[in-house]
Amino acid sequence: QEEKKQLTLKVEELERKLETTSAQNIEFLQVIAKREESIHQCQLRLEEKTRECSSLARQLEMAIEDAKRQVEQTRERAASRERVAQSKMLDLETQLSRNKTELNQLRRSKDNAERQYESRLQDFKDRLEQSESTNRSMQNYVQFLKSSYANVF
C-alpha cells in the first residue's frame, strides 16, 4: 500500500508535469505561429524593399549620369569664374594694400590727436586748478576785507 501511495503520488506529480508541459507546448506553438507570421510579413516587406531598391538603383544611375554632365559644365564655368576671380583678387589685394597704408596713416593721426588732446586736457586741468586756487585766495581776501570793514564800522 505504501508503494502504491508513492506510485500514486508520482503519477499525480507526473500528470501535473505533463499538464504543465502540455500548456508550455501550446504556448510554444502559439509563439512559433506568431514568429512564422512575423517571418512571413518580414519576407513580404523584404520583397517590397527589394523592388524599391531596384527602382532606386535605376534612378541613382540616371542621377549619376546627369550629375556627371552637370559636373563637366560646372568645371567649365568654374574655370572661367576662376580667371575672373583671380583678376578681382589682384585688384582687391591692391586696394587692401592702399587701405592698410591709409589706415596706418589714420592711426598715426589719431594717436597724434589723442596726445594733443591729452596735453590740452592736462593744460586745462592745470589752469582750472590754478584758477580755483586764485578764486579761493580772492574769496579769502574778500572775506578778510568784509570782516575788516565790519570791525572798522
C-alpha positions as CSV (number, residue, x, y, z in Angstrom):
1,Q,0.0,0.0,0.0
2,E,2.9,2.3,0.8
3,E,4.4,1.7,-2.6
4,K,1.0,2.2,-4.2
5,K,0.7,5.6,-2.4
6,Q,4.1,6.6,-3.5
7,L,3.4,5.5,-7.1
8,T,0.1,7.3,-7.0
9,L,1.9,10.5,-5.8
10,K,4.5,10.1,-8.5
11,V,1.7,9.5,-11.1
12,E,-0.1,12.6,-9.9
13,E,3.2,14.6,-10.0
14,L,3.9,13.3,-13.5
15,E,0.4,14.2,-14.6
16,R,0.9,17.7,-13.3
17,K,4.2,17.9,-15.1
18,L,2.5,16.6,-18.2
19,E,-0.2,19.3,-17.9
20,T,2.4,21.9,-17.4
21,T,4.4,20.6,-20.3
22,S,1.3,20.5,-22.5
23,A,0.5,24.1,-21.5
24,Q,4.1,25.1,-22.3
25,N,3.8,23.2,-25.7
26,I,0.7,25.2,-26.5
27,E,2.4,28.4,-25.6
28,F,5.4,27.5,-27.7
29,L,3.2,26.6,-30.6
30,Q,1.5,30.0,-30.3
31,V,4.9,31.7,-30.2
32,I,6.0,29.7,-33.2
33,A,2.9,30.6,-35.1
34,K,3.4,34.3,-34.3
35,R,7.0,34.1,-35.3
36,E,6.1,32.4,-38.5
37,E,3.6,35.1,-39.2
38,S,6.2,37.7,-38.4
39,I,8.7,36.0,-40.7
40,H,6.1,35.9,-43.5
41,Q,5.4,39.7,-43.0
42,C,9.2,40.3,-43.0
43,Q,9.6,38.4,-46.2
44,L,6.8,40.4,-47.8
45,R,8.4,43.7,-46.7
46,L,11.8,42.4,-47.9
47,E,10.4,41.7,-51.3
48,E,8.8,45.2,-51.4
49,K,12.1,46.8,-50.3
50,T,14.0,44.8,-52.9
51,R,11.7,46.2,-55.6
52,E,12.1,49.6,-54.1
53,C,15.9,49.3,-54.1
54,S,15.9,48.2,-57.7
55,S,13.9,51.2,-58.7
56,L,16.1,53.5,-56.6
57,A,19.2,51.9,-58.1
58,R,18.0,52.8,-61.6
59,Q,17.1,56.3,-60.5
60,L,20.6,56.6,-58.9
61,E,22.3,55.5,-62.2
62,M,20.3,58.2,-64.1
63,A,21.1,60.8,-61.5
64,I,24.8,59.9,-61.6
65,E,24.9,60.3,-65.4
66,D,23.1,63.6,-65.1
67,A,25.5,64.7,-62.3
68,K,28.5,63.8,-64.5
69,R,27.2,66.1,-67.2
70,Q,26.5,68.8,-64.7
71,V,29.9,68.5,-63.2
72,E,31.6,68.9,-66.6
73,Q,29.5,72.0,-67.3
74,T,30.3,73.3,-63.8
75,R,34.0,72.7,-64.3
76,E,33.9,74.8,-67.4
77,R,32.1,77.6,-65.7
78,A,34.3,77.3,-62.7
79,A,37.4,77.7,-64.8
80,S,36.0,80.8,-66.3
81,R,34.9,82.2,-63.0
82,E,38.4,81.4,-61.5
83,R,40.1,83.5,-64.1
84,V,37.7,86.4,-63.3
85,A,38.1,85.8,-59.6
86,Q,41.9,85.9,-59.9
87,S,41.7,89.2,-61.7
88,K,39.3,90.6,-59.0
89,M,41.6,89.2,-56.3
90,L,44.6,91.1,-57.6
91,D,42.5,94.3,-57.7
92,L,41.3,93.7,-54.2
93,E,44.8,93.0,-52.9
94,T,46.0,96.3,-54.4
95,Q,43.0,98.1,-52.8
96,L,43.7,96.3,-49.5
97,S,47.3,97.5,-49.6
98,R,46.2,101.0,-50.2
99,N,43.6,100.8,-47.4
100,K,46.2,99.4,-45.0
101,T,48.5,102.3,-45.8
102,E,45.7,104.8,-45.3
103,L,44.6,103.0,-42.1
104,N,48.1,103.3,-40.7
105,Q,48.2,107.0,-41.5
106,L,44.9,107.5,-39.9
107,R,46.0,105.6,-36.8
108,R,49.1,107.8,-36.6
109,S,47.0,110.9,-37.0
110,K,44.6,109.6,-34.3
111,D,47.4,108.9,-31.9
112,N,48.8,112.4,-32.5
113,A,45.4,113.9,-32.0
114,E,44.9,111.9,-28.8
115,R,48.3,113.1,-27.5
116,Q,47.5,116.7,-28.3
117,Y,44.1,116.3,-26.7
118,E,45.6,114.8,-23.5
119,S,48.2,117.6,-23.4
120,R,45.5,120.2,-23.8
121,L,43.3,118.5,-21.3
122,Q,46.1,118.5,-18.8
123,D,46.8,122.2,-19.5
124,F,43.1,123.0,-18.9
125,K,43.1,121.0,-15.7
126,D,46.2,122.8,-14.5
127,R,44.6,126.2,-15.5
128,L,41.4,125.2,-13.8
129,E,43.3,124.2,-10.6
130,Q,45.2,127.5,-10.7
131,S,42.0,129.4,-11.3
132,E,40.3,127.7,-8.5
133,S,43.3,128.4,-6.2
134,T,43.2,132.1,-7.3
135,N,39.4,132.1,-6.7
136,R,39.8,130.7,-3.2
137,S,42.6,133.2,-2.4
138,M,40.3,136.1,-3.7
139,Q,37.4,134.7,-1.7
140,N,39.6,134.6,1.4
141,Y,40.8,138.1,0.8
142,V,37.2,139.3,0.2
143,Q,36.2,137.6,3.5
144,F,39.1,139.3,5.2
145,L,38.1,142.6,3.8
146,K,34.5,142.1,4.9
147,S,35.5,141.2,8.4
148,S,38.0,144.2,8.4
149,Y,35.3,146.6,7.3
150,A,32.8,145.1,9.7
151,N,35.4,145.6,12.5
152,V,36.0,149.2,11.4
153,F,32.4,150.2,11.2
